[in-house]
Amino acid sequence: MYTRRAFAQAYVGAAALATSPAIARPLDAVNRRTLQKGGEALPTVGLGTFMTFDLLPGADRQHLARVLQTYVEGGGSVIDTSPLYGMGEVNVGDLAAMLGFGERLWTATKVWETGDYLGDASHARQSLERSLQRLWRSRINAVQVHSLVNVDTVLPRLKEWKQEGLIRHIGVSHHDEAYFEPMAQWIAKGALDIVQLHYSIAMREAEKRLLPLAADKGVGVLVNMPFEKAPLFKLVGARPVPDFAREIGIASWSEYFLKWVIGHPAGTCVLCATSDPAHAAENIAALRGEIPDAALRQRMLQHVEALPGFDRLLREPWYPGKRYPGVIARAQQARS
């Protein structure tokens, strides 16, 4: 039985032998999905940065450099961040430049601004320009209206800035299912290139309307919270991955949960955040190998649903047993 760390150590050793995923053997080829709007083929596993890439200024960032390097050398290129993620954008931009990745990354960020008055987009413009500076980019691959904040004002401006060449793709994002219907309305209008939403083996609400609608409208889908911010790992504990999943090469629970999400044909890329290089290696392993079909996904779901505590999982706190001492945590502590 593989533990998360044992699997990751084995993967890192193997990854060191394959520095060029583009010329990997067919069995090791990276799984990709093509954005209908733009035609770019994205790897199906990307790197999220919520909380995990937020550090106090001056703190050691070597572990984050190893996380990013593990993703890119493992075949990944999609990285998602936000001005709201503390030092997230700063660390992504600095580390990418330090590692020499630069334009190799498909970078997505967000805008969360209301302006000084109704219809004011000047704050959103300042946010975009700040993100370009922090990420050290002349153009950002995707900019999303974060949590639909001021979306009626900001989204039309994103379209203008796309025409200026500052943005390649525009979209909206949210993690709360209470906002799925407003998101659906924006998808239906045909104004979006991408949408970012919450979808996991434990939270499948997006299957009802959002995912089919996105597929119908040709909108790319970035998936957040595939691990429910870690409670899924707490649920499975030390249990081994079932044999039926190992038959298609799934060797860890992170690969199990990620490939279940990837198995939905409407998904483009699933984002998983971590600050642990060993976990990063385990996550990026889900980028290769067989993708479960509908029948196997149903069996995977039934197996996890039968575990004690599954019915309470969505009420569990995020990141059980973990701390991320960044500028966000410092501000929250000061307020409390």
N, C-alpha and C positions, 0 to 999 in steps of 0.2 A: 504494500500500500504506500502510495506517495503522500507525503505531507506537502503543504504549500512550499516550504523551504527546500525540501529534498528534491522536489520536481524542478524548482527554479534553478538549483545548482546544476542539475543534469542538463537543463536547457541552455544555461549560460555556456557550459562547456561545449555543447554542440554548436551554439550560435557563433562561437569564436572561429569555427571552421568554415563558416559561410558568410563572408563579409559583403557579398554582393547578391542580395535576394533576386535581383533581376535576371541572374543567370543560374538560379537554383534549379535543381531537378524538378520534373513535373509534380512529384509527390510532395515536394517542399514549397511549391509555388504559393505565392500570397493570394488569398481570396480577395476579390475586389467586386465592387458594385459601381455601375456607371450612373452619374448624375444625368438625368434626361435633359436638364437645362444647363448646357455648357459642355456636356460630353466627357467630363473628367471621370476617370476610373479611380475610386478611392478605396484604400484598404478597409476591410470590414471591421477592424478594431482600431480605435483611436485612444488618445490620452486626454483625460479630463484633469482639471487642476483645482477644483473647488476645495478649499481648505488645505489640501495637500501641498500646494506650491506657495502657500502663504507663510513667510518667515519674517522674523524681526530683522530689520536692516543690520547688516554685519554678521548675522548668524551663518554658520557653516552651511554651504549649499552643495557640497560634494555629492551627497546622496541623491539630490535632485538631478544633478548632471548625469549620474549613472542611470537614473530612471529614464531620462530623455534619450540617452545614448542607447540604452537597451531597446527602447521602442523603435528607434530609427534603424539601428543595425539589425533588428528583428524583422524589418520590412514595413514598419508603420511610418506614417507621415502626418496624419491628422492630429492636431492638438487644439483643444477648446479651452478658452479662458474668458475672463471678464474683468472690467474695471472694478467690479464689486468683490473680487476675490483677493482683496488685500494686495500683497506683493506679487500676485499671480502673473500679471502681464509683464512686470519688470523681470521676474525670474525667467519666464519663457524667452523673452527677447535676449537677455544677457547670456543665458546658457546656450541658446541656439547659436548666437554669434561666437561664443567661446569655443564651441564644439565644431564650428565650421559648417553647420547645417543650413543656416540662412534660408534661401529660397526653396530648399528641399522640403520644408515643412508646409503643409496645407493648414494654414492658421485661421481659426475662427475666434471671434470675440463678440462682444455685445455692447449695446448702448442702453443706459438706464437714466433718462433725463426728462424733466418736466418743463423746463424753461421758466422765464420770469412771468409769462402771461400765456393765456390760451393761444395755441398756435405758434409759440416761439420755439424755433428749432436751433437757436444759436448755441445753447448748452450742449445739444447733441453733437453739433459740429465740433465744438471744443473737445468733447469726449472722444470723437473719432480721431482727431488730430493727435490727442494725447496717446491714444492706443497705437497709432502709427509710430510715434516716437518710442514708446516703451517696447514695442515688439520689433523695432528696428526694421520696418517694412515700408516700401514705397506703395504697396497695395496689399490689402488684407483679403484673403480668399473668401471669407464669409463674415458678415456682420449681422447680428440678430437683435431684434428689439427684446431686451431682457424682460421676461415675465409680462410681456404685453404693456409695459409702462408707457403711457402717452403714445400708443401705437398709431393712432389716427394722424398724429402730427409727424412722428419720426419716420414711419415707413415710407411715405412719399419722398422725404428728404434722402433716405437711403437710396432710393431709386435714382435720384438726381446725382448723388455722389458715385453711384455705380457708373453712370454715364460719363462722369468726370474721369473715371479710371482708378478711383481710390478703393473701390470694392469690386469684387468679382461676383459674389452671390449675396442676396439679401434674404432675410427670414425673420422668424419670431421663435421665441423659446418659452417654455414653462415646464415646471416639474409637478404642478398640482393639478390633479384630475378635475378639480372644480372649474378650471379654465379651459378644459378641452373643447367645449362647444364654441367659445369665442375663437379659439385657434382654428377650429374647423371652418368657421365662417371666413377667416382670412385665406385659408387654403382654397376654399370654394371660389373666391374672387379671382383666383389666378394671379395674384400679385407676388407670390413667393417663389423663390428658387429652392429654399430648404426650410425645414421646420425641425426644432429640437423638442423632444418630448420624453416623458417618463414611461418606461416600459420594461418589465421584468417578468420572470416566471411567477412572481408573486403578485404583480400588479399589471393586469392584462386589459385594463379599461380601453386602452388605445386601439385594441383590435376591433372594437365595435364600430367606430366611425372614422377616427383619425387616420389609421394606417390604410384602410381601403380608399379613403378619399385622397390621400397623398399619392397613392399609386395611380389613381384615376387621373389626377391633375398633373402628373409628372413631377411632383415635388420630392426632393431628396429628404431623407429622414435621418437625423442624428439622434441617437437614443441615449438618454442619461439614466443614471441610477440602476444599472443592470444588477447590482449586488444589493440594492436597497440601502446603500451606505453601510454595508458589512453585516447586518443582521442575518442575511442568508448563510453566511459562513458560521455564525453562531448556531443557526438551526441545525446544520449538518454535523457540526462538531468534528469528531475524529472518525466518523463513519467513512468507509471506503466508497469511492465512486462505483456505481453498480456495473456489473460485468457487461450488460447490454450496451452501455455507453462506451466501455473500453473497446468494444468490437469495432467501433469506427475511429479509434485512436484518442478518445477523450481520457486524459490521464489525471485530471485534477478537477476539483469542484469549480474553480474559477472558469476553466475551459467549458465545463458543463453548462454553467449559467450563461456565459457569453455566447456559446454556440446555439443554445436554445433561442436566444434573441436573434442572432444572425440568421437562423433558419426561417424567420418570417421574410417572405420575398419583398415586402415593402421597405424594409430597413436598409439604409445605406451603410451606416457606420455606427457601432456601439462604443460609447465613451466610458472608460473606466479609470477612475482616479486612484493614485497611490503615491506615497512618498518612499516606498520600500523598493529598492532595486530588485530584490528577490521576487517580490510579488509582481513587479513589472515584467520580469522574464516569464513568469507563469501566465500572466494575462496575454502577452503577445503571442504565446504558443497557439492561442485560439485563432490566430490569423491564417493558419495553415490546416490542411487536412480536410476530411469529409465534413460537409454541412448536413445536419439532420434534416430528413424530410418530415412531412406533416405527421406521418404515423409515428415516427420515432420521437418527435417533439411531444406528442400526446403521451407517449409512454414515459418520457422524462418528467413531464408535468405530474402525472399520476404518482410517480415514485416519490417526488418531493412533497406532494400534497398529503401523502400518507404519514409523513413524519410528525411526531408530536410537537405542537407549538406552531405549525404552519398557519393555522387560522388566526393566530395572534401576531404574526410576524410584522405586519404593516403598522402595528402600534408600538413596536420596539423603538428605542432611541437610536439615532444615527451614531455610527462609529463607536460601538460598545468597547470600552476599555482602552480607547485611544485618545490622545491629546495632540492638538496641532497648535503649538505656541507661536502664533504669528501676530500680525498687527490687528487682525479681527478679534482674536482671543484676548489680546491686551485691552482693546477698547471695550469689549464686553465685560471684562473683569473690572475695569475702571468704573463702568456704569453700575455694576452690581455692588 
